[in-house]
Amino acid sequence: MKIPPKGLPKEEIFKVLQSYKGHDLDWQSGKVLGFIYDAGEKAQEVTHEAYCMYLTENALDPLSFPSLLRLENEVVRMTANLLGCDNEVVGNFTSGGTESLILAVKTARDYSRAVKPHITEPELVLPITAHSSLFKACHYLGINPVVTRVHDDSFVADVDAMRKAITENTILLVASAPGYAHGVVDPVPEIAALALEKDLLCHVDACVGGIHLSYMRKLGYDVPDFGLNVPGVTSLSVDLHKYGYAAKGASIILHKNKELRKFQIWGCSRWTGYPVINAAITSAKSGGPMAAAWAVLNYMGNDGYMEIVKEVMEATQLMIDGVSRIDGLRVLGKPDMCMFALASTTDKINVYHLAEEMKKTGWYLQPQFARENSPSNLHLSLNRSTVPQANSFLKDFEATVEEIRNREVDQQTRDLQEELKKLSLKFDDETFFKLAEMAGVTGTEPPQRMDKVNMLLEALPYDISEYVLVEYLNNMMAAGS
Ligand SMILES: Cc1ncc(COP(=O)(O)O)c(C=O)c1O
């Protein structure tokens, strides 16, 4: 693959791009129950236009592009006001939940370096349901994640376990509103009170829930408290590119006040180039996501969001009721918004087979591994485009469950699962390739079926399965010709 010696005509380029998309998930169908947040064609149009209008402007330097500074401040303020924040709260626009979370953890690390310099090996206490990006933040920032259990049936954080996990090295407690996997909101007031009592910072990850839950509250739903107005909460992340229906690349990190936010910002004037000051991690970046987020918030308005949230919640209830009626399946916990996880209550239904067969009817459900007291399950996140499909989901789903009910996991996979559970590191490349071959994963193309791959990955000890994931990506994105 080489850059063509002569440029190609525009038509040809778009024909090729279109053909590349052929194997992607068809998100416009409304049947993709993860990854996608689609508010419909009109909102998409506004987003596209605003994005393209600011495509080339560089948000690296708000002094050179003061309109981007204005857009950022306005988007932050609109979000903070929706969440009921007071005027002391400050925030920034980031590229997504992950960047917001890394910044929240960096803020806590640098704050603790300043006020608790005796802490040299900082720890972050987080329930196992906290998003993987928090583990990534710890990994990047040299912080030790201390993982705590969640309650057996509700899957919300066990605050006593968090209390016991606190040591003199702890710098931050985390709560989710809600956790992605099960869609349940942690007891934020209790976790934040614990943080206050122990003189710790407390971050609420409302990346997926912040906007949707706020509108549920306006609609009269009983929504647990999760905001920066809860005593003890010191920062909060909320993504606009999820249920704010903005274009991807849009999240907000909020801090209780400017004194805390100071530890998020980075400046550099010790190199030979221009002086740099960054509120977020990225430096040069398109103004597109910011302008698109600003445009969609204004286009939708409170009434637009409330209409969507109402419809989506009705569809969610319909789907949860339908799934719960099926013999052998259950919804995990009591989901607080429009996302939930379903698991099998019998060994006659294998959820990974179910996800695989649902693909044949165009539905994408997200497999999630058994971890601690959370069993193997499938995750479903609804958005506006799912609403008209809710009944057809139930029809396809019920039929598919009956089709795979009693389908045995083949003996070879079961034997292999048992073997894998016993594996310990020293795990080398050779073992990786053997394992990949047994799971049917070869070459650089994604595997045809994922059910067996999931069952084997799930069986591996965590550190080895993570090693395998890294190896897999490293090989899939191969050096080539
Ligand atoms: C609760 C929660 N936090 C953080 C993230 C990470 O967000 P992003 O994928 O935008 O980086 C997600 C993503 O789904 C999430 O659900």
Ligand as a Chemical Component Dictionary entry (heavy atoms), coordinates in Angstrom:
data_LIG
# 
_chem_comp.id                   LIG 
_chem_comp.type                 NON-POLYMER 
_chem_comp.pdbx_formal_charge   0 
_chem_comp.three_letter_code    LIG 
# 
loop_
_chem_comp_atom.comp_id 
_chem_comp_atom.atom_id 
_chem_comp_atom.alt_atom_id 
_chem_comp_atom.type_symbol 
_chem_comp_atom.charge 
_chem_comp_atom.model_Cartn_x 
_chem_comp_atom.model_Cartn_y 
_chem_comp_atom.model_Cartn_z 
_chem_comp_atom.pdbx_ordinal 
LIG C1 C1 C 0 -19.121 5.302 32.395 1  
LIG C2 C2 C 0 -18.134 5.537 31.284 2  
LIG N1 N1 N 0 -16.989 6.175 31.555 3  
LIG C3 C3 C 0 -16.071 6.401 30.604 4  
LIG C4 C4 C 0 -16.255 5.964 29.314 5  
LIG C5 C5 C 0 -15.170 6.192 28.286 6  
LIG O1 O1 O 0 -15.615 7.097 27.332 7  
LIG P1 P1 P 0 -14.938 7.251 25.890 8  
LIG O2 O2 O 0 -15.195 5.984 25.182 9  
LIG O3 O3 O 0 -15.673 8.435 25.335 10 
LIG O4 O4 O 0 -13.509 7.529 26.069 11 
LIG C6 C6 C 0 -17.439 5.292 28.998 12 
LIG C7 C7 C 0 -17.649 4.765 27.650 13 
LIG O5 O5 O 0 -18.608 4.097 27.369 14 
LIG C8 C8 C 0 -18.406 5.075 30.002 15 
LIG O6 O6 O 0 -19.526 4.419 29.753 16 
# 
loop_
_chem_comp_bond.comp_id 
_chem_comp_bond.atom_id_1 
_chem_comp_bond.atom_id_2 
_chem_comp_bond.value_order 
_chem_comp_bond.pdbx_ordinal 
LIG C1 C2 SING 1  
LIG C2 N1 SING 2  
LIG C2 C8 DOUB 3  
LIG N1 C3 DOUB 4  
LIG C3 C4 SING 5  
LIG C4 C5 SING 6  
LIG C4 C6 DOUB 7  
LIG C5 O1 SING 8  
LIG O1 P1 SING 9  
LIG P1 O2 DOUB 10 
LIG P1 O3 SING 11 
LIG P1 O4 SING 12 
LIG C6 C7 SING 13 
LIG C6 C8 SING 14 
LIG C7 O5 DOUB 15 
LIG C8 O6 SING 16 
# 
